Amino acid sequence: MPGKAGGTMTSYCGAPPQPYDWIHRWNLDPVLLVLLGLGTMVALRSRRPGLALAAVGVLALAFVSPLCALSVALFSARAVHHVLIVAVAAPLIALAFPARRTLGLGLAFLVATATLWAWHLPSLYDRALAGTLLYWIMQASLLVTAAWFWRELFAAPAVPAAMAAVFGMAQMGLLGALLTFTPGALYAAHAGTTLPWGLDQVADQQLAGLVMWVPGAIPYAVAIALIGRRAWARAAVAT
């Protein structure tokens, strides 16, 4: 398994890649591949296997493809990585395994938001990239809490669901804005790793903020549109 290099703990995805070799840095960790295989088997048994398989595919993109290694070098790639987990894979899982009724949309939103923001605190983020165990605690907690939020959102009535999606988009945008406009470098894990890519650390951090601010908000906007369409269709049937 990735995680150790030269006797010292490094990121699960290995050492920061160079521009000339990152495309070859596929993560073929056998434990991960077995877990994705098990996920595929579960997906095929879900109510909506197409959506569930798409979620497995997104997770494979995040953890198996060279994006895994690239996210060690570039915080902007890590932002893409996190957006794929919390705003693409998680809602696909929620749609494939829907909740029958909402149990606590507000609580799910607070927990998912707190988890996302906590892992972007410099001290926690740097520690998560320093070894395998905390790295996977970060990834699992992001996925589980985000999937819980999306399941609650999709099970809720139209008005609270739309409000939750708006708040979800707002918190993602706010985190992105903070990263974009913070004048100094925040993460020691990326000190020097961005330079071979022609970016200083602050510029890479600003790019990461823009990724979370703009593309990261799109899934929430799509959810708002789908919720509005569903409410409109129900209202048309009722009349």
Stockholm file with secondary structure:
# STOCKHOLM 1.0

chainA/1-239         MPGKAGGTMTSYCGAPPQPYDWIHRWNLDPVLLVLLGLGTMVALRSRRPGLALAAVGVLALAFVSPLCALSVALFSARAVHHVLIVAVAAPLIALAFPARRTLGLGLAFLVATATLWAWHLPSLYDRALAGTLLYWIMQASLLVTAAWFWRELFAAPAVPAAMAAVFGMAQMGLLGALLTFTPGALYAAHAGTTLPWGLDQVADQQLAGLVMWVPGAIPYAVAIALIGRRAWARAAVAT
#=GR chainA/1-239 SS CCSEETTEECCTTCSCCCTTTGGGCCCCCHHHHHHHHHHHHHHHTSSSHHHHHHHHHHHHHHHTSTHHHHHHHCHHHHHHHHHIIIIIIHHHHHHHSCCSSCSCHHHHHHHHHHHHHHTTSHHHHHHHTTSHHHHHHHHHHHHHHHHHHHHHHHHSCHHHHHHHHHHHHHHHHHHHHHHHHCCSCCCGGGTTTSGGGTCCHHHHHHHHHHHHHTGGGHHHHHHHHHHHHHHHHHHHHHC
#=GC SS_cons         CCSEETTEECCTTCSCCCTTTGGGCCCCCHHHHHHHHHHHHHHHTSSSHHHHHHHHHHHHHHHTSTHHHHHHHCHHHHHHHHHIIIIIIHHHHHHHSCCSSCSCHHHHHHHHHHHHHHTTSHHHHHHHTTSHHHHHHHHHHHHHHHHHHHHHHHHSCHHHHHHHHHHHHHHHHHHHHHHHHCCSCCCGGGTTTSGGGTCCHHHHHHHHHHHHHTGGGHHHHHHHHHHHHHHHHHHHHHC
//
